Amino acid sequence: MKRAKTSKAWMKEHVNDFFVKQAKKEGYRSRAAYKLLEIDERDRILKPGQIVVDLGAAPGSWSQVVSQKVGYTGKVIALDILEMTPLPNVIFIQSDFREEQAILKLKNHLNGQTANLVISDMAPNMSGIAVSDQAKSMYLAELALTFSMEQLNYGGNFLVKVFQGRDFDSFLREMRINFQSVLIRKPKASRDRSNELYLLGLGRK
């Protein structure tokens, strides 16, 4: 019964959510689009002609935003373990980022080029066990950082979703070692009760 009540409460909140309504109105695939739009409005990380890799892309709202911003002179490569309905000017790879095969596919589509920006909204399937969920999410963030250090051009940027908790501080230190500056962002579209944050590494060293 408790679970059913919680689910009902979540559904009611979701249906009445401003960003959910706005996404439907403006044609974005999820409310997450507004997280990236707000960060970009503040930090200007998306520019025409960029090569951008979008990790954990499904259902595709971040790729929608990126595609609009980089235009047809840019290149967007999106990856997710889940299916994603095609988007114009977006190359989609359905693969598990934790496996070497996914990295090879991404590198193949980069075709020797380096990315200007890597963005990661990846999150594990949440079990409700805080320690386990935190460990899984930080593992994905670590993988995304490793990929960024290999595939970003010098001066390139990296935006990654993380959750406050164990290993957050050590990951933040690692980001600061690899980027000229690291900013912490909590967009308005992130739900207040969520402990998610976004770390933005500017200027790969």
N, C-alpha and C positions, 0 to 999 in steps of 0.2 A: 504493500500500500504506500509506504513512504517513497519508494522509487517512482511509483505512478504519479504521486503528487508533485514530486520534484520535476518529472518530465513535463507534466502539465504546466507547471510554473515557468519552465524554460521555454516551452512552446508559446505561451502567452507573451512572455517578454520578447521572444524572437519576432513574433507577428507584429507587435507594437513598436519594435525597434526602429528608430529614425533612419539608421543607415541601411537596414534591410529594405525599408520603403524607398529610400533614395536610390538604392541599387536597382530595384525593379523599374523605377521611373526613368533612370538614365541608361538602362540597358547593360549594367555590369552584372557579371555572373554571381558575385557575392559581395557582402558588405566589406570584405577585406580590401577591396579596391581603394577605399577611402583612407586606409592606413598608409598605403604607398603614395597616394595623391597628396596627403598632408605632409609626409616626410619630404617628398619632392618639392612641394611648394616652399618648404622651409630651407632645404639644403641643396636644391637644384642639382640633383644627381642624374637626371635623365635629359639627354640632349639629342637633337637630330643626328642621324648617321652612326650612332653608337652600336657596338656589339654587346648584347646583354644576354646573360645566362640566368634563367629563372628556375630555381630548384624547388621542388614541392609545389608545382604550378597549378594542379587541378583544384577547382574547376576552371580556372583560367582568368580570374579577374585581374591579377597582377600582370599577366601577359597582355591582357587587353590594354591596360594603362601604358605599359612599356611600348607596345606596338604603335599606339597613337603618338607617343612622344618621340620615338626614334624615327618614325616614318619609313618610307620605302627605301631610303638610302641606308637605313640601319639593318640590323640582323638580330632576331630574337630566337633563342634556342631554349625551349621549355622542357622540363623533365618531371615526370611523376610516376609513381608505382600504379596509380589509378588511371583509368581512361580519361581522356579530355576531348571534348568536341573541338574540331579544328577551328582555328582562328586565322584571319588573313595576316600574311607576313610573319607567321610564327611557325617555326619548325618544332614539332612535338615528338619527344621520345618517351615511350612508355617502358619504364625500366626501374629497377630498385637501385637507388643511389648508393646503397651499402655494398653493392656488388661491383667488381672490377669491370664487368661488361658495360655497365651504365657509364662509367668514366670514359671508357674507350669510344663509346658511341658519341658522347659529348665532344671529345677531342676530334673525332672524325668529322663532325659537322663544323667545328671551328676551323678545320682544314689548315692548320698551321698559323692561324691568326690568334691574337690574344684578345681577351675581353676587356672592355672598358669598365664593365660593372657586372658583379655577380650578386644576385638577390636570392635569399632563401627564406621561405615561409614554412619550411618543413616542420612537422611535429609528428611524434609517434602516435600510434593508437593508444589513447589513455586508458590505463587499467584502474585508475583510482588509487593505486598504491603510490604515494607521493615520492618515496625514495627511488622506486623503480622507474617511474615516469620521468623524473628529473634526470636520472642517469641516461635514459634512452634519448631524451631531447638534447642533452649536452653532447652525446656521441654524434648525433646528426649535425650539430653545430660545428663540432670539431672536424668532421669530414668535409663540411662545406668550406671551412677555413683552409684546410689543407688543399682542396681543389682550387680555391681562389689564389692561394700563393703560387700555385703551379701555372694557372691559366690567365691571371690578370696581367695587364701590362703595367709597367712602372708608372705610378701615379694613379692607377685604377682604384675603384671603390668597391666596398663589400658591405651589404646590408643583410643582417641575419636575425631571425627570431630566436630569443632565448627565454628561459624562465628563471626568475629569481629563486635562489636556493643553493643547494650544495654545488660546488664547482663553478658557480657564477663568477666569483672574484678571480679565480685562477684563469678562467677563459678570457675575462676582460683584460687581465695582465698580458696574456698571449696576444690578444688583438693589438694592444698598445705597442708591443715589440715589433709588430709587422706593419703597422700603419702610422703615418705621420700624426694623425689625430683620430680619436675614437669618441663618438658622441652617443649618448644614451637617449633613446626616444620612446615615448609612450603616447602613441596617437590617440586622439579622441575616440576613434572607432574601436579601440581595444576596450573591451568591457572592464568596468571599474574593478570587479571582483577577481579578474584574471591577473595572475602574476607574470604575464608575458611582457617582455620588453623587446625593443629592437636596438641592436648595436650597429652603428654605422662607422665603418672604418674608411677614412678618407686618405687617399694618397699612399698606395702600396709602396713600401720602401724597397 
